Amino acid sequence: MANDSKLKILNIISGAKFGGAESFFERLAISFEKNSNIKQKLIIRADDRRYNLLKENIKDIKRINFFKIYNFFFYFNLQRIINEFKPHIVLSWMNRASSMLPNSKIVNEITVGRLGGFYKIKNYAKCDYLITNTQDIKEYVISKGWNKQNVEFIPNFVSQNKDLRKEKKFEKNKILLCMGRFHENKAIDILIKAMPFLTSFSLVIVGSGSLKASYESLIKKFKLSDRVKIFGWSNNISKFINSSSVLICPSRHEPFGNIVVDGWAHKIPVIVSDIGGPGKMIKNKINGIKFEKDNIFDLVAKIKDLDSNSNLRKKIIKNGFQFFKENYSEKVIVEKYIKFFERIKKSCVV
C-alpha cells in the first residue's frame, strides 16, 4: 500500500434505482467527497439518474454495465481499479457488491461490507469488517458467527431541509405524507384503507414500485381519488415534507427507517408502526407516535389524537429535531465512519 496522507475509499454499489440504502449511499458518497481528508472513487451499476446526480459532486466515478456473478469483465475491472487506485478501504454495499469482491487481497486493502437488512451472511464472506445501520442487525450478524470486534453499528443520516417553500397539493384538507418503495413491507395499503375514516385529511404517496397498480385500485375502490394522490420518486423530498402535516411510516418490516429521520430533520411530526427500526427509534409521545402494526383503526385513532393535541404536536416536533441533531446529522455520522475507517486502516500495511 502506497503511503498517502488521505484516507482512500473505493465505494461500490450495484443497487436498485430507488431505495433507502441507495439514497444513503448517494448522500454518504457526496459527504465523503466534501471531506478534504478523503480521496474517493465510486463504482456504480450503470444508471443515468444516479450517475447524473453524483457527477455534479464527485469527480471519480466508474460505471459498470452488468453486476452479475459470472461477469468476468467486472472481476477483471475491479481488480485493475483496486491495483491502480490502491484504496485503504473498499466499502461494498449490500449483497451483490459484497459477494463480488476479489477472492484475495490486491494491495492489502481492507474490505468493509455495509448492510441495512437481515441479509444472508454468506454474501459477506470476503469482507474483513461489516457496518450495520441498526443495533438489531449488528446482533443478528454476531449471532451468525461474526466477531463482535469486526462489526460496527453506524446509523444513517439524512439531509437537512433543502426547500423551505410550502407547496400545497390540495386546496383544503390537512395532508398526510407517506414515502418509500411500493412494496408489501411498506404497508402503504394500510394507510390507504385508513383514509375513508379520515375525511378531513388528504394523503400524498411518494415513491415507485410494482404495487402502484394495486394502490390505484384501492384508491378507486374507496372513492378517494380527490383526497389521495401518488407521485413518483423525487430527489427533492423536502418539497413534499414541507407541504405536509404528518409523516407516516406504516411499515410491516423496516430495519432502520430513513424516512423517520427525514421527518425529524424537517420538523414534522412522525407516526410509525411499532416494529423494527422505527419502533425502537420512536419514544411514544416523546419524539413521535407509535401505532400497532397493520391495525387500521389504531392508526386512525393516533392520527386524530395528534391532530387534536397541539401541545403534543409541538413537543414531538421539538424533541424529534433535537434527536436528529444529536444522533443522525450528517456531521455526526460521517465522523463515525471516518473514525472507524481510520482505526481499521492501521491493519493495512503501508
Steps between C-alpha positions, in 0.01 A plus 500: 500500500644830391541765765224758474395748766141492376261220584435325167155346463375289210121518535304231311126449447280311258159580646154574368399828339335611825512389861609603847846345476554641153401849610730481800787380280454813290493729804800339664706498180434872451596566864825306461581702191465826694751384760851625423655204684334240275582391146210302355420296192152365423397190310128493423275295280415688182205724591461839336302658786753399766799584284366845409418574865842394624715649224392850609692443824744214443794494260597134476211269405523174310181352353466125447231377263445162662529395863461122473666209671650364178601834355874439464539841338388655829745292706786598271407869515458500877842344556658747259331796672614384845854453374508849344307694766658317794220563751537462873130412523274319254145574612248263336127556532253216554511147364605526138795736528628324812476152347696613194810624681831338398577163658838624618657835588633713213688774693424387855180705500249472785158380382191629681149381419212729581161341561169653598293184529501143626678372192665164434837523670665276243505801264747673733755220529762711317462795739739570785251719684129578485302818565134469598257789525306360796599331824260213424679423173834510680374245753365286214840503327680403821249218555607362162858462621663838436745631759334796670829692473461491120142629487432873537159660548472837325150636426403694189478877477257699292539832325398825662187674376577600141184688413320731739217575261153368565340335198134418558387187319133545593281800553363419844575190702789437733763292327644164608819386328638152437825440308681185392512201270166359392565165667297274729738574790419872487127440575386803304175309439421535872522876477276514193243280675505739796410801284119440489507557877709817471266720302666827602839385367663449163783258426810544283691183411849541352699213356508227238467125470299204380203558733402835352211348304361333814515832685315668215235225518451563871471873441233437237319239712464736797425804279804690626633649178422855618694450826780255419772572242803296393821671390816348355822500699677835524856600582353792692280344765508823701233655281260219592583490870471877532154486344364240742357488850612154612753249368390137534711183485249210512752224417455132581877451485758780525853438632585870526255754359678790330171677457460538878824695518389704197189598693701605804741701287210687335321572830187303418328254738554133420265206555647150459398137543641335811750279319871481420711811475218758515345327801829532690591848379166648602429557867122519502367852555856624552652525150218340303190281518477122469204290386448125489628342178225429242233645731306746285283626781789558738673701225184706447471565874864609530470741206187656647653521850806680368288738292294599803795557735711799397722476808589139420572595142739778607669270752579217260615741227744666741629172644522333160713778357728497803537122472590542132770758570661294776488158335426511127646819356745478211789631710449246780465196273781584258733546796405151620583351159835677481595409857420135432690496169804666653504242776484196271735664246782432746479133403574596139878473462650816350 
